[in-house]
Amino acid sequence: LFLRAIVRRVSLLGLTRIFAKARVPDDISVLYLDFGTHKEGAELSLMVDDFLPQVCNNFEAYGFEASQESFEQADEKFSGRENVRSIHKAVCHVLPSDGKIRLYHDLKSGLGDSLHRQTASYEEVEALRLSDFLCNVVMDNRIILLRMNVEGAEYDVIKDLVESGAAKYINGYFGMWDAE
């Protein structure tokens, strides 16, 4: 089956086009949004260091992390990168009246911190609706990619995007990349 697929692609595209690298045209920029960057910023790093430079010349990335400790570590990793910005906010569907939301700690490694799974330990975090953030971003003539691993708040983000009409601007959605 694999060989049949290769033969079919060669017959349709030609041998040289199969091995040619796809590139985004220079007049189109890529915006990569990473929600749940965590301490190491592994997924964000993979995108901005390895993947995006291979496919485009013009990109910017934002790493959003709610946990203060994780934010500080990720922010340090990406400091000095002009096209990568770290933002210490929690993404939500409805903004609380005071603009803050509780991030409950998982009491282990921080990998399971959540806005929804309540524990005795939490921190107050500035809240953000993705649709509000996107209002300040040029979305036309741009590819927007969204990666989320926010421990159950993914539904809140999607609901916000759909209700605001901003979902039509997102070209790709990605979830968690955890190996566990």
C-alpha positions, 0 to 999 in steps of 0.5 A: 500500500505504501509503495502504491501511494508513492507511485501514485504521487510520483505519477501525479506530481513528478519526482522532483516535486515530491522531494521539494520543500513546501514554503509559505510565500514571503508576502504571507506571515505565520502567527503561531500561538502556543497556549500552555507553554510550560517551563521548558517551552518544548513545543514552542521551541520546536516550532520557532527553532526547527519547523517554522524557519524551514517553511517560512521567512516571516513568522511570529510566535506567542507563548501563553503560560498561566503559572507564574513559575512556568512562565518565568522559566519559559520567558527566560528561554525565549528572551532576546528573540524578537519574533517570540513573545511570552505572555503570563495570562490564563485563557478563558471564555468569559472574563471575570469582572476583576480580570483575574482567574484562579489557576489551581495547582496539581500539587505535583510537577505543574503539568496538570495545573488547571482552571477547572480541577480545583485543589487547595493550592492556587494562584490568581492570574490575569485572564485573557480571551483569545478573541480579544487578543486577536482583535489587536492582531492583523489576521488577513493574509496570514496563517494562524496556528493554535496549539493548546495544552491547557488542561481542560480549558481548550473547550473555553478557547474554542467556544470563545473563538466560535462565538466571536467569529474569530474561529474562521481566522485559525488555519490549524489547531493542535493539541497536547504533544505530551509523550506520557 
